[in-house]
Amino acid sequence: MIPEIITAQDSLLYVNTTDAPIVRDALVPGVHVQPLFLDTQQGIWVVRVTMDAGITLPTHFHTGQVHVWTTAGSWNYLEHANEPQTAGCYLYEPGGSIHTFHTEQGTEFTTMVIGSNVNFDQDGNFVNIMDAGWIEEMINQMSKEQGLTNVKYVKGTGARIQTVD
């Protein structure tokens, strides 16, 4: 029997990644991001990322869980160089993990992050905090700077499709 209390859904909330624009050089040069789901109140962000060859991101600490599905290329954490993530790999990271992302040949993956990344420079100094709100602001700003239209993502809490024009 269908429960009496249900959430009505007039339409599906989705992003077609094959025709939605990708924000180029979003985090650093060579890192390209396609937002899928951003919930600033719950602290959850889901993004599709492509990276050019030779990218090393800042060392970062995760305040919550991370799920990563690699779909092309390969990458590894410098701290775990003997455990590369290649196309088809799924990686779970518990909150509290700290590492440095690197790709030699370039890669593509989709990641769901709960919480934030606390980023540090090469000397261990604090750089910034990346969370769903920071990602949303960056996507909005970079989309406008790059003249992108129809950048869509599902905006969490009160879920709806958000379009950046």
Residue pairs with C-beta under 8 A, 6 or more apart in sequence:
13 154
13 159
13 160
13 161
14 154
15 34
15 35
15 36
15 152
15 153
15 154
15 161
17 34
17 36
17 48
20 34
20 150
20 151
20 152
21 34
21 143
21 148
21 149
21 150
21 151
22 32
22 33
22 34
22 48
22 50
23 32
23 33
23 34
23 35
23 138
23 139
23 142
23 143
23 146
23 148
23 151
24 32
24 142
24 146
25 31
25 32
25 142
26 32
26 33
26 138
26 139
26 142
27 33
27 57
27 130
27 138
28 55
28 57
30 51
30 52
30 54
30 55
31 49
31 51
31 52
31 55
31 57
32 49
32 50
32 51
33 47
33 48
33 49
33 135
33 138
33 139
34 47
34 48
34 49
35 45
35 46
35 47
35 135
35 136
35 139
35 151
35 153
36 46
36 47
36 48
36 110
36 153
36 154
37 44
37 45
37 46
37 112
37 153
37 154
37 156
38 44
38 45
38 46
38 132
38 135
38 136
38 139
38 153
38 154
38 155
38 156
38 162
39 45
39 132
39 155
39 156
39 157
40 131
40 132
40 133
40 136
40 156
40 157
41 156
41 157
42 132
42 156
42 157
43 64
43 114
43 115
43 116
43 131
43 132
44 112
44 113
44 114
44 132
44 156
45 112
45 113
45 131
45 132
45 135
46 110
46 111
46 112
46 113
47 110
47 111
47 135
48 108
48 109
48 110
49 108
49 109
49 110
49 111
50 72
50 106
50 107
50 108
51 73
51 75
51 103
51 106
51 107
51 108
52 106
53 103
53 104
53 105
53 106
54 103
54 104
55 101
55 102
55 103
55 106
56 78
56 100
56 101
56 102
57 100
57 101
57 102
58 100
58 119
58 120
58 121
58 127
59 98
59 99
59 100
59 119
59 120
59 122
59 124
60 98
60 99
60 100
60 101
60 117
60 118
60 119
60 120
60 130
61 96
61 97
61 98
61 117
61 118
61 120
62 93
62 94
62 95
62 96
62 97
62 98
62 113
62 115
62 116
62 117
63 95
63 96
63 115
63 116
63 117
63 118
64 95
64 113
64 114
64 115
64 116
65 92
65 93
65 94
65 95
65 113
65 114
65 115
66 91
66 92
66 93
66 97
66 111
66 112
66 113
66 114
67 90
67 91
67 92
67 93
67 111
67 112
68 85
68 89
68 90
68 91
68 93
68 109
68 110
68 111
69 89
69 90
69 109
69 110
69 111
70 85
70 86
70 87
70 88
70 89
70 90
70 91
70 107
70 108
70 109
71 87
71 88
71 108
71 109
71 110
72 87
72 106
72 107
72 108
73 86
73 87
73 103
73 105
73 106
73 107
73 108
74 84
74 85
74 86
74 87
74 103
74 104
74 105
74 107
75 84
75 85
75 101
75 102
75 103
75 107
75 109
76 83
76 84
76 85
76 102
76 103
77 83
77 99
77 100
77 101
77 102
78 99
78 100
78 102
79 99
79 100
80 99
85 91
85 107
85 109
95 114
95 115
115 131
116 129
116 130
116 131
116 134
117 129
117 130
117 131
118 126
118 129
119 126
119 127
119 128
119 129
119 130
120 126
120 127
121 127
128 134
132 156
139 151
139 153
139 164
140 164
142 148
143 151
143 164
144 164
148 164
149 165
150 163
150 165
151 163
151 164
151 165
152 161
152 162
152 163
152 164
153 161
153 162
154 160
154 161
154 162
155 161
155 162
